[in-house]
Amino acid sequence: MADVATAEQWERRIHLGAHPLLYPMIRGLGGLRPVVKLPGLGVLVSEAGLVREVLMDQQRFVKNGRSGSGALWTPVVGPKALVNMDGEDHKKLRQRLGDLFTPRSVAGIVEPVASAFESRIAKELDAGRSVDVVECVKDLAGGVISRLLGVPDDAPGRLPNKELFNLGSSISSLVRLGRPSLTARQIAKGRSAVGILAGPARVAYRESDPGTFPGRLRELGMSEEEAMGIISAFVMVGTETLVSFLPRMVALLTDSGLVEELANQRSTVPAVINEALRFTVPSPMMIRDAVAPGVIGGTEVRAGDRILLSTVHAAKSLRGFDPAEAIPPQARQLWFGAGAHFCIGMPLAMAEINAALDVLLDRYLQQPWTIRSRRVSRGVLIPGYKSLELANV
C-alpha cells in the first residue's frame, strides 16, 4: 500500500470536520470503557459485540420507542414506514417488501443511473477537466430517488437529480444526536420536503404501473399513505450515507495505493468494499430505546434509557484499514445494522457502490486518474467530503 497513514489521517479530518467536539469525546470514552452513561444524552455503547447484542435484542431495545431513532420520523412520514416499526407488524411488512430488493430488482433501478454517472465522468475527464466525485454521486443518488418515486427520465417538470438528492438530504439532516425528538419547525420542514417528493410518487401509485416502485407497492396491497411513507423513508435514510461513503472509499483506495491493483484484478473488490465500509462506517451512530431494565456489558440500564450505539468506534477501533484481513464476526456488516432491522435496502446500496466503483476502475484502465483536490464537510450529521476532484494523471 502507498500510504495507509495518509488514508487514516484524512478519515480523522473528515470526522473532526463533521463533529469537532463529539467525535473526539466518543473516541475517548469508547477507549476507556465499552459502555458509558452520558448524563442528558443516554448510554453510549462502543464495543462491536455489545452493539450487535443490543441490535439483536428486539424485546428490550426497540427502534420506535420514545427516544429511539424510529420515533423521530413518525410525525414526518407517518406510522408505517418500516424504519419506525417494531415487532410483528415490522416483520410482516418487511417480508412483503422483500421481493423489491432482489438483485434483479435493484439492477433495474441502478443500471440506467450508473450509465449517466459513467457519461458524466467520461465527459469531464475526456475534456481534460477535473471532475467532482461528490457531485457525481449526488447525481447518482438523485437518479435512484427518481426511480423510487416512479418518475420517468423524460417526464415534464421532472426535478433535476441533484434537487431530488437535496430534498432527501434536507429531511435526514434534521436529526441531532443531542435531541431525542424533532421540533415543530423541523417537522413542518420535513413534511414539506416529503410532500414535494411524494407528488410524482402518488401519480405513479394511482396509475398502478407495475414497472414503477410505487406501482409495485400498490400491487403488494399498500395503501397510498403507507406507500408514500415507505418511499420517503428509503429516500431519507439511504441517500446521504451513500454520498458520504462513495467519495470516501475512492479517497481511501487512492491514498492506500490500491486503485491500479483493483482495476486490473477485480476478484478482490468485494473484500475491499467491505473493509472500506468497516473503516469509514457511513452510519456512525444508531439509536435504540430501552423498554425494560437490564444489563449491557456489566452496566445497568433502566427502562426509558436512550441507547447510543457507536458503530463508528465499534468498527474502526478493531484495526486500521487492511483489506487483506478478515473482518471479525462481531463487526461483520455492522454498518448495515443487525437482527430484525438489518438494512433492507442493503442490496440497492451495494448495487450503487459496485456500479460506481466499476465505472471509476474501468476509466482508470483507459487513463489513470488521481485526486487533484479535496475538502471535508463541516458541521454535518454524516461525515464526508464536500468535494473530491479527480483529474487525469
Protein Blocks (a to p, Z undefined) as FASTA:
>chain_A
ZZlmlmmmmmmmmmmmmmmmlmmmmmmmmmmpmbdcdehibccdfbfklmmmmmmmmmlm
cfklmklmklmmmmmnojalojmcghjllmmmmmmmmmmmgfklmmmmmmmmmmmmmmmm
mmmmmnopacdfklmmmmmmmmmmmmmnopafklghiacfklmmmmmmmmmmmpcfklcb
dcfklmmmmmmmmmmmmmmmmmmmmnopakbmklmmmmnopafklmmmmmmmmmmmmmmm
mmmmmmmmmmmmmmnopmmmmmmmmklmmmmmmmmmmmnopalbccdddfbdcdeehiac
dehiacdddfklmmmmmpccdfkbccdfklgoklnogajllcfklmmmmmmmmmmmmmmm
mmmmmoccddfbdcddehifbgcdfbdcdddZZ
